[in-house]
Amino acid sequence: MRSELLKRLADELKGKSKELTAKRKESILTKIDSILDEVETLQGIVPICCVCKRVRIDTDYWTQVEAFVRNRSKLEFSHTYCPVCAAKALEELDKKE
């Protein structure tokens, strides 16, 4: 949604820049700045365990990838099974019965 708004505002600035009043241009730029202030980007290299997928925060401290991302963004996670893991889980349950 925010990206659509940014695109519309940028298009308005590009397409009608001569027709826009200084006040409208300032309003658009203020909205763009506000949206960009909300954008949080994870960057760099993240050391992650190839088995358990925990992320190394410090030399001796590891945390779940969900906690790592949640603490650095506004993302929340919802857990479910992908089709492959669901089939494996059902197969394991069948073996135990």
N, CA, C and O atoms as a CHARMM CRD file, in Angstrom:
* protein
*
  388
    1    1 MET  N      0.82000  -1.18800   0.00000 PROA 1      0.00000
    2    1 MET  CA     0.00000   0.00000   0.00000 PROA 1      0.00000
    3    1 MET  C      0.86800   1.25700   0.00000 PROA 1      0.00000
    4    1 MET  O      0.61600   2.18700  -0.76600 PROA 1      0.00000
    5    2 ARG  N      1.88100   1.28600   0.85000 PROA 2      0.00000
    6    2 ARG  CA     2.75300   2.45900   0.90900 PROA 2      0.00000
    7    2 ARG  C      3.49600   2.63900  -0.41000 PROA 2      0.00000
    8    2 ARG  O      3.69200   3.76600  -0.86400 PROA 2      0.00000
    9    3 SER  N      3.91200   1.52700  -1.02800 PROA 3      0.00000
   10    3 SER  CA     4.65100   1.64300  -2.28000 PROA 3      0.00000
   11    3 SER  C      3.75600   2.19900  -3.38800 PROA 3      0.00000
   12    3 SER  O      4.22500   2.94700  -4.24600 PROA 3      0.00000
   13    4 GLU  N      2.47300   1.83800  -3.37400 PROA 4      0.00000
   14    4 GLU  CA     1.53500   2.37900  -4.36500 PROA 4      0.00000
   15    4 GLU  C      1.37900   3.88200  -4.17900 PROA 4      0.00000
   16    4 GLU  O      1.36100   4.63300  -5.15400 PROA 4      0.00000
   17    5 LEU  N      1.26600   4.32200  -2.92700 PROA 5      0.00000
   18    5 LEU  CA     1.13800   5.74200  -2.64300 PROA 5      0.00000
   19    5 LEU  C      2.39300   6.48800  -3.07600 PROA 5      0.00000
   20    5 LEU  O      2.30500   7.56400  -3.66800 PROA 5      0.00000
   21    6 LEU  N      3.56300   5.92100  -2.78300 PROA 6      0.00000
   22    6 LEU  CA     4.81100   6.55500  -3.21100 PROA 6      0.00000
   23    6 LEU  C      4.87600   6.68100  -4.72800 PROA 6      0.00000
   24    6 LEU  O      5.30200   7.70800  -5.25500 PROA 6      0.00000
   25    7 LYS  N      4.45300   5.63400  -5.42300 PROA 7      0.00000
   26    7 LYS  CA     4.46900   5.65500  -6.88600 PROA 7      0.00000
   27    7 LYS  C      3.54000   6.74700  -7.40900 PROA 7      0.00000
   28    7 LYS  O      3.91500   7.51000  -8.29900 PROA 7      0.00000
   29    8 ARG  N      2.32300   6.82200  -6.85500 PROA 8      0.00000
   30    8 ARG  CA     1.37300   7.85400  -7.30400 PROA 8      0.00000
   31    8 ARG  C      1.91500   9.25400  -7.04900 PROA 8      0.00000
   32    8 ARG  O      1.80100  10.13100  -7.90500 PROA 8      0.00000
   33    9 LEU  N      2.51000   9.46900  -5.86900 PROA 9      0.00000
   34    9 LEU  CA     3.05500  10.78300  -5.54800 PROA 9      0.00000
   35    9 LEU  C      4.21800  11.14400  -6.47100 PROA 9      0.00000
   36    9 LEU  O      4.31900  12.27600  -6.94400 PROA 9      0.00000
   37   10 ALA  N      5.09200  10.17000  -6.72200 PROA 10     0.00000
   38   10 ALA  CA     6.22200  10.40600  -7.62000 PROA 10     0.00000
   39   10 ALA  C      5.72800  10.70000  -9.03300 PROA 10     0.00000
   40   10 ALA  O      6.24900  11.59500  -9.69700 PROA 10     0.00000
   41   11 ASP  N      4.72500   9.95200  -9.49700 PROA 11     0.00000
   42   11 ASP  CA     4.15800  10.18600 -10.82100 PROA 11     0.00000
   43   11 ASP  C      3.56000  11.58900 -10.91700 PROA 11     0.00000
   44   11 ASP  O      3.70200  12.27200 -11.93100 PROA 11     0.00000
   45   12 GLU  N      2.89500  12.00000  -9.85200 PROA 12     0.00000
   46   12 GLU  CA     2.30800  13.33900  -9.83900 PROA 12     0.00000
   47   12 GLU  C      3.39600  14.40400  -9.93000 PROA 12     0.00000
   48   12 GLU  O      3.25700  15.39000 -10.65300 PROA 12     0.00000
   49   13 LEU  N      4.47500  14.19200  -9.19100 PROA 13     0.00000
   50   13 LEU  CA     5.58100  15.15100  -9.24100 PROA 13     0.00000
   51   13 LEU  C      6.22000  15.19500 -10.62800 PROA 13     0.00000
   52   13 LEU  O      6.54100  16.27200 -11.13200 PROA 13     0.00000
   53   14 LYS  N      6.40400  14.02500 -11.24600 PROA 14     0.00000
   54   14 LYS  CA     7.04200  13.96800 -12.56000 PROA 14     0.00000
   55   14 LYS  C      6.14000  14.52500 -13.65400 PROA 14     0.00000
   56   14 LYS  O      6.56100  15.35100 -14.46400 PROA 14     0.00000
   57   15 GLY  N      4.90000  14.06500 -13.66400 PROA 15     0.00000
   58   15 GLY  CA     3.99400  14.38900 -14.75700 PROA 15     0.00000
   59   15 GLY  C      3.44800  15.80100 -14.73100 PROA 15     0.00000
   60   15 GLY  O      3.21800  16.39300 -15.78500 PROA 15     0.00000
   61   16 LYS  N      3.24200  16.33800 -13.57400 PROA 16     0.00000
   62   16 LYS  CA     2.59600  17.63900 -13.47800 PROA 16     0.00000
   63   16 LYS  C      3.46100  18.66200 -12.75300 PROA 16     0.00000
   64   16 LYS  O      2.94000  19.62400 -12.19000 PROA 16     0.00000
   65   17 SER  N      4.74900  18.46800 -12.76100 PROA 17     0.00000
   66   17 SER  CA     5.61000  19.32400 -11.94900 PROA 17     0.00000
   67   17 SER  C      5.46700  20.80300 -12.28800 PROA 17     0.00000
   68   17 SER  O      5.60000  21.64800 -11.40200 PROA 17     0.00000
   69   18 LYS  N      5.20100  21.13300 -13.54600 PROA 18     0.00000
   70   18 LYS  CA     5.05400  22.53700 -13.92700 PROA 18     0.00000
   71   18 LYS  C      3.71500  23.09800 -13.47200 PROA 18     0.00000
   72   18 LYS  O      3.59100  24.29200 -13.19700 PROA 18     0.00000
   73   19 GLU  N      2.70300  22.21600 -13.39400 PROA 19     0.00000
   74   19 GLU  CA     1.35900  22.65600 -13.03600 PROA 19     0.00000
   75   19 GLU  C      1.13300  22.71600 -11.52200 PROA 19     0.00000
   76   19 GLU  O      0.20700  23.38500 -11.06300 PROA 19     0.00000
   77   20 LEU  N      1.96000  22.03200 -10.75300 PROA 20     0.00000
   78   20 LEU  CA     1.76100  21.96200  -9.31200 PROA 20     0.00000
   79   20 LEU  C      2.18200  23.25600  -8.63300 PROA 20     0.00000
   80   20 LEU  O      3.16300  23.89500  -9.01300 PROA 20     0.00000
   81   21 THR  N      1.42800  23.61100  -7.64100 PROA 21     0.00000
   82   21 THR  CA     1.80100  24.77400  -6.84100 PROA 21     0.00000
   83   21 THR  C      2.93900  24.38900  -5.89800 PROA 21     0.00000
   84   21 THR  O      3.16300  23.21100  -5.62100 PROA 21     0.00000
   85   22 ALA  N      3.63200  25.37400  -5.42600 PROA 22     0.00000
   86   22 ALA  CA     4.72100  25.12600  -4.48000 PROA 22     0.00000
   87   22 ALA  C      4.18600  24.44500  -3.22800 PROA 22     0.00000
   88   22 ALA  O      4.84700  23.58400  -2.64800 PROA 22     0.00000
   89   23 LYS  N      2.97500  24.84000  -2.81200 PROA 23     0.00000
   90   23 LYS  CA     2.36200  24.24900  -1.61700 PROA 23     0.00000
   91   23 LYS  C      2.07500  22.76000  -1.83500 PROA 23     0.00000
   92   23 LYS  O      2.31600  21.94500  -0.94400 PROA 23     0.00000
   93   24 ARG  N      1.55900  22.40500  -3.02000 PROA 24     0.00000
   94   24 ARG  CA     1.25900  20.99900  -3.31600 PROA 24     0.00000
   95   24 ARG  C      2.54600  20.18900  -3.40600 PROA 24     0.00000
   96   24 ARG  O      2.60100  19.06200  -2.91300 PROA 24     0.00000
   97   25 LYS  N      3.58000  20.74500  -4.02900 PROA 25     0.00000
   98   25 LYS  CA     4.86400  20.04900  -4.11500 PROA 25     0.00000
   99   25 LYS  C      5.40400  19.77800  -2.71000 PROA 25     0.00000
  100   25 LYS  O      5.87800  18.68000  -2.42000 PROA 25     0.00000
  101   26 GLU  N      5.32700  20.78100  -1.85200 PROA 26     0.00000
  102   26 GLU  CA     5.79800  20.62500  -0.47400 PROA 26     0.00000
  103   26 GLU  C      4.99200  19.55600   0.25300 PROA 26     0.00000
  104   26 GLU  O      5.54800  18.77200   1.02100 PROA 26     0.00000
  105   27 SER  N      3.68000  19.52400   0.01200 PROA 27     0.00000
  106   27 SER  CA     2.80800  18.52200   0.62700 PROA 27     0.00000
  107   27 SER  C      3.19700  17.11500   0.18600 PROA 27     0.00000
  108   27 SER  O      3.26100  16.19400   1.00000 PROA 27     0.00000
  109   28 ILE  N      3.45400  16.96100  -1.09700 PROA 28     0.00000
  110   28 ILE  CA     3.84700  15.65500  -1.63500 PROA 28     0.00000
  111   28 ILE  C      5.19600  15.22500  -1.03800 PROA 28     0.00000
  112   28 ILE  O      5.35100  14.08500  -0.60100 PROA 28     0.00000
  113   29 LEU  N      6.15200  16.13500  -1.02500 PROA 29     0.00000
  114   29 LEU  CA     7.47100  15.80300  -0.47800 PROA 29     0.00000
  115   29 LEU  C      7.39300  15.45800   1.00000 PROA 29     0.00000
  116   29 LEU  O      8.11800  14.58100   1.47000 PROA 29     0.00000
  117   30 THR  N      6.51700  16.14300   1.74300 PROA 30     0.00000
  118   30 THR  CA     6.33100  15.84100   3.15400 PROA 30     0.00000
  119   30 THR  C      5.76100  14.43600   3.33300 PROA 30     0.00000
  120   30 THR  O      6.19600  13.69600   4.21600 PROA 30     0.00000
  121   31 LYS  N      4.78200  14.06400   2.49200 PROA 31     0.00000
  122   31 LYS  CA     4.21200  12.71500   2.56100 PROA 31     0.00000
  123   31 LYS  C      5.26000  11.66400   2.23200 PROA 31     0.00000
  124   31 LYS  O      5.34400  10.63200   2.89800 PROA 31     0.00000
  125   32 ILE  N      6.05600  11.92700   1.20700 PROA 32     0.00000
  126   32 ILE  CA     7.10500  10.98000   0.82500 PROA 32     0.00000
  127   32 ILE  C      8.10700  10.81800   1.96400 PROA 32     0.00000
  128   32 ILE  O      8.48200   9.69600   2.30400 PROA 32     0.00000
  129   33 ASP  N      8.53900  11.92100   2.55100 PROA 33     0.00000
  130   33 ASP  CA     9.47100  11.85100   3.67900 PROA 33     0.00000
  131   33 ASP  C      8.88600  11.06400   4.83900 PROA 33     0.00000
  132   33 ASP  O      9.58700  10.28100   5.48100 PROA 33     0.00000
  133   34 SER  N      7.60400  11.27000   5.11000 PROA 34     0.00000
  134   34 SER  CA     6.93100  10.55900   6.19800 PROA 34     0.00000
  135   34 SER  C      6.91700   9.05500   5.94800 PROA 34     0.00000
  136   34 SER  O      7.18300   8.26500   6.85400 PROA 34     0.00000
  137   35 ILE  N      6.61100   8.67000   4.72900 PROA 35     0.00000
  138   35 ILE  CA     6.57400   7.24700   4.37200 PROA 35     0.00000
  139   35 ILE  C      7.97100   6.64900   4.46000 PROA 35     0.00000
  140   35 ILE  O      8.14800   5.55500   4.99600 PROA 35     0.00000
  141   36 LEU  N      8.95900   7.36000   3.93700 PROA 36     0.00000
  142   36 LEU  CA    10.32800   6.84600   3.96400 PROA 36     0.00000
  143   36 LEU  C     10.85700   6.71900   5.38900 PROA 36     0.00000
  144   36 LEU  O     11.66800   5.83600   5.66800 PROA 36     0.00000
  145   37 ASP  N     10.41200   7.58600   6.29200 PROA 37     0.00000
  146   37 ASP  CA    10.80900   7.47400   7.69800 PROA 37     0.00000
  147   37 ASP  C     10.30800   6.18400   8.32300 PROA 37     0.00000
  148   37 ASP  O     10.91500   5.66900   9.26200 PROA 37     0.00000
  149   38 GLU  N      9.19100   5.65200   7.80100 PROA 38     0.00000
  150   38 GLU  CA     8.61200   4.42200   8.34100 PROA 38     0.00000
  151   38 GLU  C      9.28800   3.17500   7.79300 PROA 38     0.00000
  152   38 GLU  O      9.14600   2.09400   8.36400 PROA 38     0.00000
  153   39 VAL  N     10.01500   3.31200   6.70200 PROA 39     0.00000
  154   39 VAL  CA    10.64000   2.16300   6.05800 PROA 39     0.00000
  155   39 VAL  C     11.84800   1.72500   6.87600 PROA 39     0.00000
  156   39 VAL  O     12.74000   2.51800   7.17500 PROA 39     0.00000
  157   40 GLU  N     11.85300   0.44200   7.23000 PROA 40     0.00000
  158   40 GLU  CA    12.98500  -0.12300   7.94200 PROA 40     0.00000
  159   40 GLU  C     13.53700  -1.25800   7.09100 PROA 40     0.00000
  160   40 GLU  O     12.79700  -2.14300   6.66000 PROA 40     0.00000
  161   41 THR  N     14.83300  -1.22400   6.85800 PROA 41     0.00000
  162   41 THR  CA    15.45200  -2.21600   5.99900 PROA 41     0.00000
  163   41 THR  C     16.54700  -2.94300   6.74700 PROA 41     0.00000
  164   41 THR  O     17.40100  -2.32100   7.38000 PROA 41     0.00000
  165   42 LEU  N     16.52000  -4.26100   6.67300 PROA 42     0.00000
  166   42 LEU  CA    17.62000  -5.05500   7.21200 PROA 42     0.00000
  167   42 LEU  C     18.68300  -5.14000   6.12500 PROA 42     0.00000
  168   42 LEU  O     18.38400  -5.45400   4.97300 PROA 42     0.00000
  169   43 GLN  N     19.91100  -4.85900   6.49700 PROA 43     0.00000
  170   43 GLN  CA    20.99400  -4.89100   5.52900 PROA 43     0.00000
  171   43 GLN  C     22.19500  -5.60500   6.11700 PROA 43     0.00000
  172   43 GLN  O     22.32300  -5.73800   7.33500 PROA 43     0.00000
  173   44 GLY  N     23.06400  -6.06000   5.24700 PROA 44     0.00000
  174   44 GLY  CA    24.30700  -6.66900   5.67900 PROA 44     0.00000
  175   44 GLY  C     24.25400  -8.18100   5.63300 PROA 44     0.00000
  176   44 GLY  O     23.33600  -8.77700   5.06900 PROA 44     0.00000
  177   45 ILE  N     25.25200  -8.78100   6.23600 PROA 45     0.00000
  178   45 ILE  CA    25.36300 -10.23500   6.29100 PROA 45     0.00000
  179   45 ILE  C     24.94000 -10.69700   7.67900 PROA 45     0.00000
  180   45 ILE  O     25.40900 -10.17100   8.68900 PROA 45     0.00000
  181   46 VAL  N     24.05900 -11.67300   7.72200 PROA 46     0.00000
  182   46 VAL  CA    23.55200 -12.20200   8.98600 PROA 46     0.00000
  183   46 VAL  C     24.06800 -13.62300   9.14900 PROA 46     0.00000
  184   46 VAL  O     23.75100 -14.48600   8.33000 PROA 46     0.00000
  185   47 PRO  N     24.86100 -13.88900  10.19100 PROA 47     0.00000
  186   47 PRO  CA    25.32300 -15.26300  10.42900 PROA 47     0.00000
  187   47 PRO  C     24.17000 -16.10300  10.97600 PROA 47     0.00000
  188   47 PRO  O     23.62900 -15.81200  12.04200 PROA 47     0.00000
  189   48 ILE  N     23.80300 -17.14800  10.23500 PROA 48     0.00000
  190   48 ILE  CA    22.66400 -17.98500  10.60300 PROA 48     0.00000
  191   48 ILE  C     23.08700 -19.44800  10.54600 PROA 48     0.00000
  192   48 ILE  O     23.79500 -19.86600   9.62900 PROA 48     0.00000
  193   49 CYS  N     22.64700 -20.22000  11.53600 PROA 49     0.00000
  194   49 CYS  CA    22.97400 -21.64500  11.58400 PROA 49     0.00000
  195   49 CYS  C     22.26900 -22.36900  10.43600 PROA 49     0.00000
  196   49 CYS  O     21.07400 -22.17400  10.21300 PROA 49     0.00000
  197   50 CYS  N     23.00900 -23.19900   9.71700 PROA 50     0.00000
  198   50 CYS  CA    22.41800 -23.90200   8.57600 PROA 50     0.00000
  199   50 CYS  C     21.52400 -25.06400   9.00100 PROA 50     0.00000
  200   50 CYS  O     20.80900 -25.62200   8.16800 PROA 50     0.00000
  201   51 VAL  N     21.55000 -25.43500  10.26700 PROA 51     0.00000
  202   51 VAL  CA    20.70400 -26.52800  10.75200 PROA 51     0.00000
  203   51 VAL  C     19.46200 -26.00600  11.45500 PROA 51     0.00000
  204   51 VAL  O     18.34100 -26.30200  11.04100 PROA 51     0.00000
  205   52 CYS  N     19.65600 -25.22000  12.53100 PROA 52     0.00000
  206   52 CYS  CA    18.50300 -24.78700  13.33200 PROA 52     0.00000
  207   52 CYS  C     17.97600 -23.41600  12.92900 PROA 52     0.00000
  208   52 CYS  O     16.92000 -23.00200  13.40700 PROA 52     0.00000
  209   53 LYS  N     18.68800 -22.70600  12.06300 PROA 53     0.00000
  210   53 LYS  CA    18.29400 -21.38600  11.55000 PROA 53     0.00000
  211   53 LYS  C     18.31500 -20.28400  12.60500 PROA 53     0.00000
  212   53 LYS  O     17.70400 -19.23400  12.40500 PROA 53     0.00000
  213   54 ARG  N     19.01300 -20.50400  13.73500 PROA 54     0.00000
  214   54 ARG  CA    19.16100 -19.41600  14.70300 PROA 54     0.00000
  215   54 ARG  C     20.21900 -18.43900  14.18700 PROA 54     0.00000
  216   54 ARG  O     21.14400 -18.81800  13.46900 PROA 54     0.00000
  217   55 VAL  N     20.05700 -17.17800  14.57200 PROA 55     0.00000
  218   55 VAL  CA    20.94000 -16.10200  14.12300 PROA 55     0.00000
  219   55 VAL  C     21.90500 -15.73900  15.23900 PROA 55     0.00000
  220   55 VAL  O     21.51200 -15.62500  16.39900 PROA 55     0.00000
  221   56 ARG  N     23.19200 -15.55700  14.87600 PROA 56     0.00000
  222   56 ARG  CA    24.18300 -15.16000  15.87100 PROA 56     0.00000
  223   56 ARG  C     24.13100 -13.64900  16.04300 PROA 56     0.00000
  224   56 ARG  O     24.36400 -12.89600  15.09700 PROA 56     0.00000
  225   57 ILE  N     23.82300 -13.21500  17.26000 PROA 57     0.00000
  226   57 ILE  CA    23.75600 -11.79800  17.58500 PROA 57     0.00000
  227   57 ILE  C     25.09800 -11.31500  18.10600 PROA 57     0.00000
  228   57 ILE  O     25.54800 -10.21900  17.77300 PROA 57     0.00000
  229   58 ASP  N     25.72400 -12.13300  18.91700 PROA 58     0.00000
  230   58 ASP  CA    27.00900 -11.80900  19.53000 PROA 58     0.00000
  231   58 ASP  C     27.84900 -13.07900  19.45700 PROA 58     0.00000
  232   58 ASP  O     27.35000 -14.11900  19.02600 PROA 58     0.00000
  233   59 THR  N     29.08200 -13.01900  19.85800 PROA 59     0.00000
  234   59 THR  CA    29.97500 -14.17100  19.77700 PROA 59     0.00000
  235   59 THR  C     29.36400 -15.42900  20.39100 PROA 59     0.00000
  236   59 THR  O     29.46600 -16.51300  19.81800 PROA 59     0.00000
  237   60 ASP  N     28.73200 -15.28400  21.55100 PROA 60     0.00000
  238   60 ASP  CA    28.18300 -16.44400  22.25200 PROA 60     0.00000
  239   60 ASP  C     26.66400 -16.41300  22.39200 PROA 60     0.00000
  240   60 ASP  O     26.11400 -17.15100  23.21000 PROA 60     0.00000
  241   61 TYR  N     25.97600 -15.58300  21.62300 PROA 61     0.00000
  242   61 TYR  CA    24.52600 -15.47900  21.77600 PROA 61     0.00000
  243   61 TYR  C     23.83100 -15.70400  20.44600 PROA 61     0.00000
  244   61 TYR  O     24.11500 -15.04200  19.44800 PROA 61     0.00000
  245   62 TRP  N     22.91200 -16.65800  20.46300 PROA 62     0.00000
  246   62 TRP  CA    22.13700 -16.99900  19.27100 PROA 62     0.00000
  247   62 TRP  C     20.65700 -16.83600  19.59200 PROA 62     0.00000
  248   62 TRP  O     20.23500 -17.08400  20.72200 PROA 62     0.00000
  249   63 THR  N     19.86700 -16.41900  18.60500 PROA 63     0.00000
  250   63 THR  CA    18.43400 -16.23700  18.79400 PROA 63     0.00000
  251   63 THR  C     17.68300 -16.75200  17.57200 PROA 63     0.00000
  252   63 THR  O     18.25600 -16.89300  16.49100 PROA 63     0.00000
  253   64 GLN  N     16.40700 -17.02700  17.75300 PROA 64     0.00000
  254   64 GLN  CA    15.59000 -17.49400  16.62800 PROA 64     0.00000
  255   64 GLN  C     15.50400 -16.39500  15.56600 PROA 64     0.00000
  256   64 GLN  O     15.49700 -15.20500  15.88300 PROA 64     0.00000
  257   65 VAL  N     15.44000 -16.81100  14.32300 PROA 65     0.00000
  258   65 VAL  CA    15.38300 -15.85900  13.21900 PROA 65     0.00000
  259   65 VAL  C     14.14800 -14.95100  13.34900 PROA 65     0.00000
  260   65 VAL  O     14.20300 -13.77200  13.00100 PROA 65     0.00000
  261   66 GLU  N     13.03700 -15.50800  13.85300 PROA 66     0.00000
  262   66 GLU  CA    11.82400 -14.69700  14.02100 PROA 66     0.00000
  263   66 GLU  C     12.06600 -13.55500  15.01500 PROA 66     0.00000
  264   66 GLU  O     11.64600 -12.42200  14.77800 PROA 66     0.00000
  265   67 ALA  N     12.73700 -13.85200  16.11400 PROA 67     0.00000
  266   67 ALA  CA    13.02600 -12.82200  17.12300 PROA 67     0.00000
  267   67 ALA  C     13.98300 -11.78400  16.54900 PROA 67     0.00000
  268   67 ALA  O     13.83500 -10.59000  16.81000 PROA 67     0.00000
  269   68 PHE  N     14.95000 -12.22900  15.77900 PROA 68     0.00000
  270   68 PHE  CA    15.91200 -11.31600  15.16900 PROA 68     0.00000
  271   68 PHE  C     15.20400 -10.31200  14.26500 PROA 68     0.00000
  272   68 PHE  O     15.43500  -9.10700  14.36600 PROA 68     0.00000
  273   69 VAL  N     14.34700 -10.80800  13.38600 PROA 69     0.00000
  274   69 VAL  CA    13.63400  -9.93300  12.45200 PROA 69     0.00000
  275   69 VAL  C     12.62200  -9.05900  13.19300 PROA 69     0.00000
  276   69 VAL  O     12.52900  -7.86100  12.92700 PROA 69     0.00000
  277   70 ARG  N     11.86200  -9.65000  14.12300 PROA 70     0.00000
  278   70 ARG  CA    10.84900  -8.90500  14.86900 PROA 70     0.00000
  279   70 ARG  C     11.46500  -7.73400  15.63100 PROA 70     0.00000
  280   70 ARG  O     10.87400  -6.65600  15.69400 PROA 70     0.00000
  281   71 ASN  N     12.65200  -7.94100  16.21100 PROA 71     0.00000
  282   71 ASN  CA    13.31100  -6.89300  16.99100 PROA 71     0.00000
  283   71 ASN  C     13.89400  -5.78300  16.13000 PROA 71     0.00000
  284   71 ASN  O     14.25400  -4.72500  16.64800 PROA 71     0.00000
  285   72 ARG  N     13.99100  -6.00700  14.82900 PROA 72     0.00000
  286   72 ARG  CA    14.58900  -5.02000  13.94100 PROA 72     0.00000
  287   72 ARG  C     13.62800  -4.48300  12.89700 PROA 72     0.00000
  288   72 ARG  O     14.03600  -3.76100  11.98800 PROA 72     0.00000
  289   73 SER  N     12.36000  -4.82800  13.02000 PROA 73     0.00000
  290   73 SER  CA    11.36600  -4.36500  12.05200 PROA 73     0.00000
  291   73 SER  C      9.99400  -4.38400  12.70800 PROA 73     0.00000
  292   73 SER  O      9.86700  -4.62700  13.90800 PROA 73     0.00000
  293   74 LYS  N      8.99600  -4.13000  11.92500 PROA 74     0.00000
  294   74 LYS  CA     7.62100  -4.17100  12.42200 PROA 74     0.00000
  295   74 LYS  C      6.91500  -5.45200  11.98100 PROA 74     0.00000
  296   74 LYS  O      5.68800  -5.53900  12.02700 PROA 74     0.00000
  297   75 LEU  N      7.69100  -6.43900  11.55500 PROA 75     0.00000
  298   75 LEU  CA     7.12100  -7.69600  11.09200 PROA 75     0.00000
  299   75 LEU  C      6.72400  -8.59100  12.26000 PROA 75     0.00000
  300   75 LEU  O      7.38500  -8.61400  13.29900 PROA 75     0.00000
  301   76 GLU  N      5.64900  -9.31600  12.07000 PROA 76     0.00000
  302   76 GLU  CA     5.23600 -10.38400  12.97600 PROA 76     0.00000
  303   76 GLU  C      5.15600 -11.65000  12.13900 PROA 76     0.00000
  304   76 GLU  O      4.95900 -11.58200  10.92600 PROA 76     0.00000
  305   77 PHE  N      5.30600 -12.78300  12.76700 PROA 77     0.00000
  306   77 PHE  CA     5.28400 -14.05200  12.04700 PROA 77     0.00000
  307   77 PHE  C      4.05200 -14.85800  12.40300 PROA 77     0.00000
  308   77 PHE  O      3.55200 -14.79800  13.52600 PROA 77     0.00000
  309   78 SER  N      3.57600 -15.60800  11.43500 PROA 78     0.00000
  310   78 SER  CA     2.49600 -16.56400  11.62500 PROA 78     0.00000
  311   78 SER  C      3.05900 -17.89600  11.14000 PROA 78     0.00000
  312   78 SER  O      3.52500 -17.99600  10.00500 PROA 78     0.00000
  313   79 HSD  N      3.02000 -18.90700  11.98100 PROA 79     0.00000
  314   79 HSD  CA     3.63900 -20.18100  11.62000 PROA 79     0.00000
  315   79 HSD  C      2.61000 -21.15400  11.06600 PROA 79     0.00000
  316   79 HSD  O      1.47200 -21.22100  11.53000 PROA 79     0.00000
  317   80 THR  N      3.03500 -21.89100  10.08300 PROA 80     0.00000
  318   80 THR  CA     2.22600 -22.93400   9.47400 PROA 80     0.00000
  319   80 THR  C      3.18500 -23.96200   8.86500 PROA 80     0.00000
  320   80 THR  O      4.40200 -23.81700   8.97400 PROA 80     0.00000
  321   81 TYR  N      2.65300 -24.96500   8.24400 PROA 81     0.00000
  322   81 TYR  CA     3.47000 -25.97600   7.55600 PROA 81     0.00000
  323   81 TYR  C      3.42300 -25.72400   6.05700 PROA 81     0.00000
  324   81 TYR  O      2.36400 -25.43500   5.50100 PROA 81     0.00000
  325   82 CYS  N      4.57100 -25.83300   5.40800 PROA 82     0.00000
  326   82 CYS  CA     4.57100 -25.86600   3.94900 PROA 82     0.00000
  327   82 CYS  C      4.10700 -27.26900   3.55200 PROA 82     0.00000
  328   82 CYS  O      4.10800 -28.16200   4.40000 PROA 82     0.00000
  329   83 PRO  N      3.71700 -27.49500   2.31300 PROA 83     0.00000
  330   83 PRO  CA     3.22300 -28.82700   1.89700 PROA 83     0.00000
  331   83 PRO  C      4.22500 -29.96000   2.13700 PROA 83     0.00000
  332   83 PRO  O      3.82600 -31.05700   2.52600 PROA 83     0.00000
  333   84 VAL  N      5.49900 -29.71400   1.91300 PROA 84     0.00000
  334   84 VAL  CA     6.51500 -30.75900   2.09000 PROA 84     0.00000
  335   84 VAL  C      6.63800 -31.14000   3.56200 PROA 84     0.00000
  336   84 VAL  O      6.65700 -32.32500   3.89800 PROA 84     0.00000
  337   85 CYS  N      6.72100 -30.13400   4.44700 PROA 85     0.00000
  338   85 CYS  CA     6.85000 -30.41000   5.88600 PROA 85     0.00000
  339   85 CYS  C      5.57200 -31.01300   6.45800 PROA 85     0.00000
  340   85 CYS  O      5.63600 -31.85500   7.35400 PROA 85     0.00000
  341   86 ALA  N      4.43300 -30.60100   5.96100 PROA 86     0.00000
  342   86 ALA  CA     3.16200 -31.17200   6.41700 PROA 86     0.00000
  343   86 ALA  C      3.11500 -32.66600   6.08300 PROA 86     0.00000
  344   86 ALA  O      2.70700 -33.48000   6.91100 PROA 86     0.00000
  345   87 ALA  N      3.53200 -33.01700   4.87500 PROA 87     0.00000
  346   87 ALA  CA     3.55200 -34.42800   4.47500 PROA 87     0.00000
  347   87 ALA  C      4.52000 -35.22500   5.34500 PROA 87     0.00000
  348   87 ALA  O      4.21000 -36.34300   5.75500 PROA 87     0.00000
  349   88 LYS  N      5.68900 -34.65400   5.62700 PROA 88     0.00000
  350   88 LYS  CA     6.66300 -35.34400   6.47900 PROA 88     0.00000
  351   88 LYS  C      6.12800 -35.53200   7.89300 PROA 88     0.00000
  352   88 LYS  O      6.29700 -36.59700   8.48600 PROA 88     0.00000
  353   89 ALA  N      5.48100 -34.49900   8.43500 PROA 89     0.00000
  354   89 ALA  CA     4.92400 -34.58600   9.78600 PROA 89     0.00000
  355   89 ALA  C      3.83700 -35.65000   9.86400 PROA 89     0.00000
  356   89 ALA  O      3.78700 -36.42200  10.82200 PROA 89     0.00000
  357   90 LEU  N      2.97200 -35.69200   8.86100 PROA 90     0.00000
  358   90 LEU  CA     1.91300 -36.71100   8.82700 PROA 90     0.00000
  359   90 LEU  C      2.50600 -38.10800   8.68900 PROA 90     0.00000
  360   90 LEU  O      2.02400 -39.06000   9.30300 PROA 90     0.00000
  361   91 GLU  N      3.53800 -38.21900   7.89200 PROA 91     0.00000
  362   91 GLU  CA     4.21200 -39.50700   7.72300 PROA 91     0.00000
  363   91 GLU  C      4.81000 -39.97500   9.05400 PROA 91     0.00000
  364   91 GLU  O      4.69800 -41.15100   9.39900 PROA 91     0.00000
  365   92 GLU  N      5.43900 -39.07200   9.79600 PROA 92     0.00000
  366   92 GLU  CA     5.99800 -39.41000  11.10000 PROA 92     0.00000
  367   92 GLU  C      4.91400 -39.81900  12.07700 PROA 92     0.00000
  368   92 GLU  O      5.10600 -40.75600  12.85200 PROA 92     0.00000
  369   93 LEU  N      3.78100 -39.13800  12.05600 PROA 93     0.00000
  370   93 LEU  CA     2.66200 -39.50200  12.92800 PROA 93     0.00000
  371   93 LEU  C      2.13700 -40.88900  12.59600 PROA 93     0.00000
  372   93 LEU  O      1.81900 -41.67700  13.48700 PROA 93     0.00000
  373   94 ASP  N      2.05000 -41.17600  11.29800 PROA 94     0.00000
  374   94 ASP  CA     1.57500 -42.48700  10.87000 PROA 94     0.00000
  375   94 ASP  C      2.52800 -43.59900  11.33500 PROA 94     0.00000
  376   94 ASP  O      2.07200 -44.68100  11.70400 PROA 94     0.00000
  377   95 LYS  N      3.81200 -43.35000  11.32200 PROA 95     0.00000
  378   95 LYS  CA     4.80900 -44.33100  11.75300 PROA 95     0.00000
  379   95 LYS  C      4.67800 -44.62600  13.24800 PROA 95     0.00000
  380   95 LYS  O      4.90200 -45.75700  13.68100 PROA 95     0.00000
  381   96 LYS  N      4.31800 -43.61900  14.03000 PROA 96     0.00000
  382   96 LYS  CA     4.20400 -43.79200  15.48700 PROA 96     0.00000
  383   96 LYS  C      2.94700 -44.54600  15.86700 PROA 96     0.00000
  384   96 LYS  O      2.88500 -45.12500  16.95200 PROA 96     0.00000
  385   97 GLU  N      1.95100 -44.55500  15.01100 PROA 97     0.00000
  386   97 GLU  CA     0.69600 -45.23600  15.33100 PROA 97     0.00000
  387   97 GLU  C      0.71500 -46.65800  14.98100 PROA 97     0.00000
  388   97 GLU  O     -0.27300 -47.36000  15.19400 PROA 97     0.00000
